[in-house]
Amino acid sequence: METDFGCRIENMAILYHSVVGHRMVQNEWASGKKHTKKEISMFKTVEKECEAVFMEAASFPGAGEA
């Protein structure tokens, strides 16, 4: 089954933004900077959302098509 180009681009954009967001959160955790409770909550939410995208990436339409 072939998937249209636009759908593939959208999936790659979602995955790219998840990778960038996840890495930014990891950098914040590693920075050693004190964070407010609001920031910690936001970072945890971003991290969970990004990880959810990673878990679903294999089932994106067009994933694994050659």
C-alpha positions as CSV (number, residue, x, y, z in Angstrom):
1,M,0.0,0.0,0.0
2,E,1.4,3.3,-1.0
3,T,0.9,6.4,1.1
4,D,0.8,9.9,-0.4
5,F,3.8,12.2,-0.2
6,G,1.9,14.8,1.9
7,C,1.1,12.3,4.6
8,R,4.7,11.1,4.8
9,I,5.9,14.7,5.2
10,E,3.4,15.4,7.9
11,N,4.5,12.2,9.8
12,M,8.1,13.1,9.5
13,A,7.4,16.6,10.8
14,I,5.5,15.2,13.8
15,L,8.4,12.8,14.5
16,Y,11.0,15.5,14.0
17,H,9.3,17.9,16.4
18,S,9.0,15.1,19.0
19,V,12.7,14.3,18.8
20,V,13.6,18.0,19.2
21,G,11.1,18.5,22.0
22,H,12.3,15.4,23.9
23,R,15.9,16.4,23.5
24,M,15.2,19.9,24.8
25,V,13.6,18.4,27.9
26,Q,16.5,16.1,28.4
27,N,18.9,19.1,28.1
28,E,16.9,21.0,30.7
29,W,17.0,18.0,33.1
30,A,20.8,17.7,32.6
31,S,21.4,21.4,33.0
32,G,21.2,21.2,36.8
33,K,19.2,24.4,36.8
34,K,16.5,24.8,39.4
35,H,13.0,24.6,37.9
36,T,9.7,25.8,39.2
37,K,6.9,23.3,39.8
38,K,5.1,24.7,36.7
39,E,8.2,24.1,34.5
40,I,8.7,20.6,35.9
41,S,5.1,19.8,35.1
42,M,5.4,21.2,31.6
43,F,8.6,19.3,30.9
44,K,7.1,16.0,32.1
45,T,4.0,16.6,29.9
46,V,6.2,17.3,26.9
47,E,8.3,14.3,27.6
48,K,5.3,12.0,27.9
49,E,3.8,13.4,24.6
50,C,7.0,12.9,22.7
51,E,7.4,9.4,24.0
52,A,3.8,8.6,23.0
53,V,4.7,9.7,19.4
54,F,7.8,7.5,19.4
55,M,5.7,4.5,20.4
56,E,3.3,5.1,17.6
57,A,5.9,6.0,14.9
58,A,6.2,2.5,13.6
59,S,2.4,2.5,12.8
60,F,2.5,5.8,10.9
61,P,1.1,5.4,7.4
62,G,4.0,4.8,5.1
63,A,6.4,3.7,7.8
64,G,8.7,1.1,6.4
65,E,7.7,1.5,2.8
66,A,10.6,1.3,0.4
